[in-house]
Amino acid sequence: MQANIHEASRADKTPAILTFEPHPREFFTPLNAPARLCNLREKLEYFEKAGVQKVFVCAFNKRFAALSAQDFLTILRTQLNANTILVGEDFKFGAKRAGTIEDFKSQGFDLISMPRVDLPNENGQPERVSSTRVRDALFSGNLILAAQLLGRPYSISGKVVHGAKRGRELGFPTANIHMRHERPALSGVYAVKLDGLNAVANLGVRPTIAGVPKLLLEVHVIDFNGDLYGKHVHVEFMHKIREEQKFDSLDVLKAQIAKDIIVARQYFNK
């Protein structure tokens, strides 16, 4: 993408992206929609880093879902003033996914069709890089593969908010990251980087502590005594330590957290 952004700048064109919120499958089948790989703010942060100058966020609702392929092309031409279009080779659009990349060509758009990208799978065979493959890698705890597919470590960003102070009571103060979506692609206990600092994170519902049904991302920064409240932070998931589990008592949980920190130290010291 960055190569095409560079070419757009050289041709005196504005690199722009059109994206949808929510994901179309969240609109059509909310109970069976895929896990979120990033929220809207994270998308915008990645676009900015890549050099995108404009982002058009389209509300995916009933009205938009009913647009014909021709109506969609008209919006691109007349409202967004688009002339060069960059899409995947299997891109479909419009009501009932009736539009194809051939429609861009027939309407006079300068079309750049991105070919599929392959990376070897566990059997050494080429396999397409896709969001589904990233989700599967994260779900199985294969963070190395997920990072290879993404070109970076998988991360979640959010604002540090006040929590119940349970971690502090156990002797391991945590930064509680506000989650903007309830269906992340992974869960469990991880060695992570919080804005470059070595840390341990628990992403889940804290089954040992009663009365906490809400999904939480809690991060204990190793050997850190600073104040993170109110800051927007980025948590990079580096290594899975274990699944989240329920313990018989808080004392057993406290002992396990200490072991998790030892494992994280060993990982970062490698």
Contacts in CASP RR format, 6 or more apart in sequence:
PFRMAT RR
TARGET T0000
AUTHOR 0000-0000-0000
METHOD contacts of the structure
MODEL  1
MQANIHEASRADKTPAILTFEPHPREFFTPLNAPARLCNLREKLEYFEKA
GVQKVFVCAFNKRFAALSAQDFLTILRTQLNANTILVGEDFKFGAKRAGT
IEDFKSQGFDLISMPRVDLPNENGQPERVSSTRVRDALFSGNLILAAQLL
GRPYSISGKVVHGAKRGRELGFPTANIHMRHERPALSGVYAVKLDGLNAV
ANLGVRPTIAGVPKLLLEVHVIDFNGDLYGKHVHVEFMHKIREEQKFDSL
DVLKAQIAKDIIVARQYFNK
1 50 0 8 1.000
1 86 0 8 1.000
2 50 0 8 1.000
2 51 0 8 1.000
4 15 0 8 1.000
4 86 0 8 1.000
4 112 0 8 1.000
5 15 0 8 1.000
5 50 0 8 1.000
5 51 0 8 1.000
5 52 0 8 1.000
8 14 0 8 1.000
8 15 0 8 1.000
8 84 0 8 1.000
9 15 0 8 1.000
11 84 0 8 1.000
13 83 0 8 1.000
13 84 0 8 1.000
14 53 0 8 1.000
14 54 0 8 1.000
15 51 0 8 1.000
15 52 0 8 1.000
15 53 0 8 1.000
15 54 0 8 1.000
16 52 0 8 1.000
16 53 0 8 1.000
16 54 0 8 1.000
16 55 0 8 1.000
16 56 0 8 1.000
16 80 0 8 1.000
16 82 0 8 1.000
17 47 0 8 1.000
17 52 0 8 1.000
17 54 0 8 1.000
17 55 0 8 1.000
17 56 0 8 1.000
18 55 0 8 1.000
18 56 0 8 1.000
18 58 0 8 1.000
18 76 0 8 1.000
18 80 0 8 1.000
19 43 0 8 1.000
19 55 0 8 1.000
19 56 0 8 1.000
19 57 0 8 1.000
19 58 0 8 1.000
20 57 0 8 1.000
20 58 0 8 1.000
20 59 0 8 1.000
20 60 0 8 1.000
20 64 0 8 1.000
21 40 0 8 1.000
21 57 0 8 1.000
21 58 0 8 1.000
21 59 0 8 1.000
21 60 0 8 1.000
22 60 0 8 1.000
23 33 0 8 1.000
23 34 0 8 1.000
23 36 0 8 1.000
23 60 0 8 1.000
24 60 0 8 1.000
24 65 0 8 1.000
25 32 0 8 1.000
25 33 0 8 1.000
25 34 0 8 1.000
26 33 0 8 1.000
27 60 0 8 1.000
27 61 0 8 1.000
27 65 0 8 1.000
28 65 0 8 1.000
33 183 0 8 1.000
34 131 0 8 1.000
34 132 0 8 1.000
34 135 0 8 1.000
35 135 0 8 1.000
35 138 0 8 1.000
35 139 0 8 1.000
35 183 0 8 1.000
35 184 0 8 1.000
35 185 0 8 1.000
36 181 0 8 1.000
36 183 0 8 1.000
36 184 0 8 1.000
36 185 0 8 1.000
37 131 0 8 1.000
37 134 0 8 1.000
37 135 0 8 1.000
37 154 0 8 1.000
37 185 0 8 1.000
38 46 0 8 1.000
38 156 0 8 1.000
39 180 0 8 1.000
39 181 0 8 1.000
40 57 0 8 1.000
40 180 0 8 1.000
41 157 0 8 1.000
41 158 0 8 1.000
41 180 0 8 1.000
42 155 0 8 1.000
42 156 0 8 1.000
42 157 0 8 1.000
43 55 0 8 1.000
44 55 0 8 1.000
45 157 0 8 1.000
47 55 0 8 1.000
56 80 0 8 1.000
58 64 0 8 1.000
65 95 0 8 1.000
66 95 0 8 1.000
67 75 0 8 1.000
67 94 0 8 1.000
67 95 0 8 1.000
68 94 0 8 1.000
68 95 0 8 1.000
68 98 0 8 1.000
69 93 0 8 1.000
69 94 0 8 1.000
69 95 0 8 1.000
69 98 0 8 1.000
69 99 0 8 1.000
69 103 0 8 1.000
70 103 0 8 1.000
71 94 0 8 1.000
72 93 0 8 1.000
72 94 0 8 1.000
72 99 0 8 1.000
73 103 0 8 1.000
73 104 0 8 1.000
73 107 0 8 1.000
73 109 0 8 1.000
76 82 0 8 1.000
76 85 0 8 1.000
76 109 0 8 1.000
77 107 0 8 1.000
77 109 0 8 1.000
82 109 0 8 1.000
83 109 0 8 1.000
83 110 0 8 1.000
84 109 0 8 1.000
84 110 0 8 1.000
84 111 0 8 1.000
84 112 0 8 1.000
85 104 0 8 1.000
85 109 0 8 1.000
85 110 0 8 1.000
85 111 0 8 1.000
85 112 0 8 1.000
86 112 0 8 1.000
86 114 0 8 1.000
87 101 0 8 1.000
87 104 0 8 1.000
87 111 0 8 1.000
87 112 0 8 1.000
87 113 0 8 1.000
87 114 0 8 1.000
88 101 0 8 1.000
88 113 0 8 1.000
88 114 0 8 1.000
89 101 0 8 1.000
89 113 0 8 1.000
89 114 0 8 1.000
89 115 0 8 1.000
89 116 0 8 1.000
90 116 0 8 1.000
91 100 0 8 1.000
91 101 0 8 1.000
92 98 0 8 1.000
92 99 0 8 1.000
92 100 0 8 1.000
93 99 0 8 1.000
101 111 0 8 1.000
101 113 0 8 1.000
104 111 0 8 1.000
105 111 0 8 1.000
116 128 0 8 1.000
116 129 0 8 1.000
117 128 0 8 1.000
117 129 0 8 1.000
118 126 0 8 1.000
118 127 0 8 1.000
118 128 0 8 1.000
118 129 0 8 1.000
119 126 0 8 1.000
119 127 0 8 1.000
119 129 0 8 1.000
119 148 0 8 1.000
119 149 0 8 1.000
120 126 0 8 1.000
120 127 0 8 1.000
121 127 0 8 1.000
127 133 0 8 1.000
129 149 0 8 1.000
133 149 0 8 1.000
134 146 0 8 1.000
134 149 0 8 1.000
134 150 0 8 1.000
134 154 0 8 1.000
134 185 0 8 1.000
135 185 0 8 1.000
137 143 0 8 1.000
137 145 0 8 1.000
137 146 0 8 1.000
137 149 0 8 1.000
138 146 0 8 1.000
138 154 0 8 1.000
138 185 0 8 1.000
138 186 0 8 1.000
138 237 0 8 1.000
139 185 0 8 1.000
139 186 0 8 1.000
141 186 0 8 1.000
141 240 0 8 1.000
143 153 0 8 1.000
143 154 0 8 1.000
143 190 0 8 1.000
143 237 0 8 1.000
143 238 0 8 1.000
143 239 0 8 1.000
143 240 0 8 1.000
146 153 0 8 1.000
146 154 0 8 1.000
147 153 0 8 1.000
147 154 0 8 1.000
153 193 0 8 1.000
153 236 0 8 1.000
153 237 0 8 1.000
153 238 0 8 1.000
154 185 0 8 1.000
154 186 0 8 1.000
154 236 0 8 1.000
154 237 0 8 1.000
155 234 0 8 1.000
155 235 0 8 1.000
155 236 0 8 1.000
155 237 0 8 1.000
156 177 0 8 1.000
156 179 0 8 1.000
156 184 0 8 1.000
156 203 0 8 1.000
156 217 0 8 1.000
156 234 0 8 1.000
156 235 0 8 1.000
156 237 0 8 1.000
157 177 0 8 1.000
157 232 0 8 1.000
157 233 0 8 1.000
157 234 0 8 1.000
157 235 0 8 1.000
158 177 0 8 1.000
158 178 0 8 1.000
158 179 0 8 1.000
158 180 0 8 1.000
158 232 0 8 1.000
158 233 0 8 1.000
158 234 0 8 1.000
159 177 0 8 1.000
159 178 0 8 1.000
159 230 0 8 1.000
159 231 0 8 1.000
159 232 0 8 1.000
159 233 0 8 1.000
160 175 0 8 1.000
160 176 0 8 1.000
160 177 0 8 1.000
160 178 0 8 1.000
160 228 0 8 1.000
160 229 0 8 1.000
160 230 0 8 1.000
160 231 0 8 1.000
160 232 0 8 1.000
160 233 0 8 1.000
161 176 0 8 1.000
161 177 0 8 1.000
161 178 0 8 1.000
161 229 0 8 1.000
161 230 0 8 1.000
162 176 0 8 1.000
162 229 0 8 1.000
163 176 0 8 1.000
164 212 0 8 1.000
165 173 0 8 1.000
166 206 0 8 1.000
166 209 0 8 1.000
167 173 0 8 1.000
167 174 0 8 1.000
167 218 0 8 1.000
167 220 0 8 1.000
168 174 0 8 1.000
170 250 0 8 1.000
170 253 0 8 1.000
170 254 0 8 1.000
170 257 0 8 1.000
171 254 0 8 1.000
172 220 0 8 1.000
172 254 0 8 1.000
172 257 0 8 1.000
172 258 0 8 1.000
172 261 0 8 1.000
173 220 0 8 1.000
174 202 0 8 1.000
174 218 0 8 1.000
174 219 0 8 1.000
174 220 0 8 1.000
175 194 0 8 1.000
175 218 0 8 1.000
175 219 0 8 1.000
175 220 0 8 1.000
175 221 0 8 1.000
175 228 0 8 1.000
175 233 0 8 1.000
176 216 0 8 1.000
176 217 0 8 1.000
176 218 0 8 1.000
177 217 0 8 1.000
177 218 0 8 1.000
177 219 0 8 1.000
177 233 0 8 1.000
177 235 0 8 1.000
179 215 0 8 1.000
179 216 0 8 1.000
179 217 0 8 1.000
182 215 0 8 1.000
184 203 0 8 1.000
184 215 0 8 1.000
186 203 0 8 1.000
186 237 0 8 1.000
186 240 0 8 1.000
187 203 0 8 1.000
187 204 0 8 1.000
187 243 0 8 1.000
187 244 0 8 1.000
188 202 0 8 1.000
188 203 0 8 1.000
188 204 0 8 1.000
188 240 0 8 1.000
188 241 0 8 1.000
188 242 0 8 1.000
188 243 0 8 1.000
188 244 0 8 1.000
189 200 0 8 1.000
189 201 0 8 1.000
189 202 0 8 1.000
189 240 0 8 1.000
189 241 0 8 1.000
189 242 0 8 1.000
189 243 0 8 1.000
189 244 0 8 1.000
189 260 0 8 1.000
190 200 0 8 1.000
190 201 0 8 1.000
190 202 0 8 1.000
190 203 0 8 1.000
190 237 0 8 1.000
190 238 0 8 1.000
190 239 0 8 1.000
190 240 0 8 1.000
190 241 0 8 1.000
191 198 0 8 1.000
191 199 0 8 1.000
191 200 0 8 1.000
191 238 0 8 1.000
191 239 0 8 1.000
191 241 0 8 1.000
191 263 0 8 1.000
191 264 0 8 1.000
191 267 0 8 1.000
191 268 0 8 1.000
192 199 0 8 1.000
192 200 0 8 1.000
192 201 0 8 1.000
192 219 0 8 1.000
192 235 0 8 1.000
192 236 0 8 1.000
192 237 0 8 1.000
192 238 0 8 1.000
193 199 0 8 1.000
193 235 0 8 1.000
193 236 0 8 1.000
193 238 0 8 1.000
194 201 0 8 1.000
194 219 0 8 1.000
194 221 0 8 1.000
194 233 0 8 1.000
194 234 0 8 1.000
194 235 0 8 1.000
194 236 0 8 1.000
195 233 0 8 1.000
195 234 0 8 1.000
196 236 0 8 1.000
197 221 0 8 1.000
197 222 0 8 1.000
197 224 0 8 1.000
198 221 0 8 1.000
198 222 0 8 1.000
198 223 0 8 1.000
198 264 0 8 1.000
198 265 0 8 1.000
198 268 0 8 1.000
199 219 0 8 1.000
199 220 0 8 1.000
199 221 0 8 1.000
199 222 0 8 1.000
199 224 0 8 1.000
199 235 0 8 1.000
199 264 0 8 1.000
200 219 0 8 1.000
200 220 0 8 1.000
200 222 0 8 1.000
200 241 0 8 1.000
200 257 0 8 1.000
200 260 0 8 1.000
200 261 0 8 1.000
200 264 0 8 1.000
201 217 0 8 1.000
201 218 0 8 1.000
201 219 0 8 1.000
201 220 0 8 1.000
201 235 0 8 1.000
201 237 0 8 1.000
202 216 0 8 1.000
202 217 0 8 1.000
202 218 0 8 1.000
202 244 0 8 1.000
203 215 0 8 1.000
203 216 0 8 1.000
203 217 0 8 1.000
203 218 0 8 1.000
203 244 0 8 1.000
204 215 0 8 1.000
204 216 0 8 1.000
204 217 0 8 1.000
204 244 0 8 1.000
205 212 0 8 1.000
205 213 0 8 1.000
205 214 0 8 1.000
205 215 0 8 1.000
205 216 0 8 1.000
205 244 0 8 1.000
206 212 0 8 1.000
206 216 0 8 1.000
206 218 0 8 1.000
206 244 0 8 1.000
207 244 0 8 1.000
207 245 0 8 1.000
207 246 0 8 1.000
208 246 0 8 1.000
208 247 0 8 1.000
208 249 0 8 1.000
208 250 0 8 1.000
208 253 0 8 1.000
209 250 0 8 1.000
217 235 0 8 1.000
219 233 0 8 1.000
219 235 0 8 1.000
220 257 0 8 1.000
220 261 0 8 1.000
221 228 0 8 1.000
222 261 0 8 1.000
222 264 0 8 1.000
222 265 0 8 1.000
238 267 0 8 1.000
239 264 0 8 1.000
239 267 0 8 1.000
241 260 0 8 1.000
241 263 0 8 1.000
241 264 0 8 1.000
242 260 0 8 1.000
247 253 0 8 1.000
247 256 0 8 1.000
END
